[in-house]
Amino acid sequence: MKADCPEQPEVAWQAFVLHPFQAEASPAGPIASGPAGTAGPGAGLELTGQIRRQAGTLELGLRLVGDLASIVLAAPSSRPERRDDLWRSTCFELFIAVAGEPAYREVNLSPSGDWNVYRFGGYREGMENEPSLQALPFDFKSLPGSIELALAWPLPDDLRATNARLEVGVCAVIEQRHGQLSYWAVTHPGDEADFHRRDGVVLRL
């Protein structure tokens, strides 16, 4: 008789809030108005999420609420594919690395269903397409009152090792009216928005 496999214990979700980058000169509190009377980057929006690592799979959920009519979303594609430059419009992003190692991956997820995963050898160095992936399992929904994304990614072998402590950054680029882009992350450690900075990759799994 085949022995039963022990059940994996349920891993709790880790909740987080993303914040739009504001230049140091911007006042604290509500986001300042932009040029010509337009609202500042990210005004009227809230972006929250939850993440966990469960049995070798990275699970991520994001929820965007607020002035959704102001957001530019790529139309759903009938044949989603791997594409570059998704971050030039609304795009949800993930940065992930093994703690203590300089190499990391960047994940781009578009509302169209298009995607990409890049591998870097170090800070913005040696960029190449992640060779082990031909598709990425994520779901994007535009619902009454919210825009939601769910990702369940079976991690590559080097990231799914049980003893590998992972460092993760969850980010987003949101395009609103007039082509205005806002850059969202759990934290912005520098004087400009830079998702690649390792000191901004603050979630631990």
Beta strands, then each sheet from edge to edge (+ up, - down):
strand 1: 14-20
strand 2: 45-54
strand 3: 57-66
strand 4: 91-98
strand 5: 104-109
strand 6: 115-120
strand 7: 128-129
strand 8: 138-143
strand 9: 146-154
strand 10: 166-175
strand 11: 181-185
strand 12: 203-204
sheet 1: 7+ 6- 5+ 4- 10+ 11- 1+ 2- 3+ 9- 8+
sheet 2: 7+ 6- 5+ 4- 10+ 12-
end
